[in-house]
Amino acid sequence: MKKIRITLVGGGTGLSVLARGLRKYPVDISAIVSVADDGGSTGLIRDQIDMPAPGDIRNVLTALSDVETKLENLFAYRFKKEALGGHALGNLMLAAMYDMTGDFAVAVKELSKILNVKGTVIPSTNISPKLAARMEDNSIIVGESYIPEVKQKIEEVYLIPNDTVATPEAIKAIKASDVIVFGPGSLYTSIIPNLLPEGMREAVENAKGIKVYVSNIMTQVGETLGYSAADHLEAINRHMGSSVIDFIILNEEDIKGRISEYYDRNDMTIVESDRDRLKEMGTTVITDDHLVQIDEEGAVRHNNKVLAEIIYDIALKEISTLQYKK
């Protein structure tokens, strides 16, 4: 029996958390990862070597790796700032492989072999683009790390250069997918950037696979303050130019009394679902009382085991339905 093909689309820590949960299931995982990040070690490497951002790629490679724990920890090890500029060893290895091959997608593929990665990790584009945003006052902010600092409402984001092309591997993965999962992650700086390279919108729109969006649990400073789950989805639809999401996974549990005061101090609130608008968009809502994980300090995250189980269940039910209809 052929494995279910699931493609994850995103960046940041959210994508690697989901990948870690899904790798335990009998599925064929592809991860399309944003490469427009320009902060920290990644930003320094991009300045020194004109290459796509390695940081989020490194996180997903680590999450899907079958190597021994010590080697995994070594790959994620970050040098102290006074030694080698605070770079993570994995970022340096990706930079070295890119320098050797001259092709970032090939560099990721070769390093995947070394790390015995379970699945396929794919950069969304093979060049080093910059992310730009047009804000509510029509000002333009250039740089993924600078956009949230402005703390204005974001109207749209786009890539520079604007003729940035998606990698053929990314298009192929989208077309071959049984399920395509967007998120979890920063809406404007991790998820939507993957839709912007030429060819991606059309590939997603025409893909026969089921499309799932994992809504954030909390709103995010500089990106989504005041947003409901419907607002998140509307932003994706606006950048896509059409409504494509079949399912949205979201939290409806009241966690207010259990979370850190940090969120309140920064005006970050629980993302409300706004079910009526979601229904108008033609999207099915899925929730679970155990979707949220809160640590001892009150930090909020998705429970990767529960999230992975929900996605796997969606895949099984929907694919079985489609096969039955045939």
Disulfide bonds with the S-S distance in Angstrom:
none
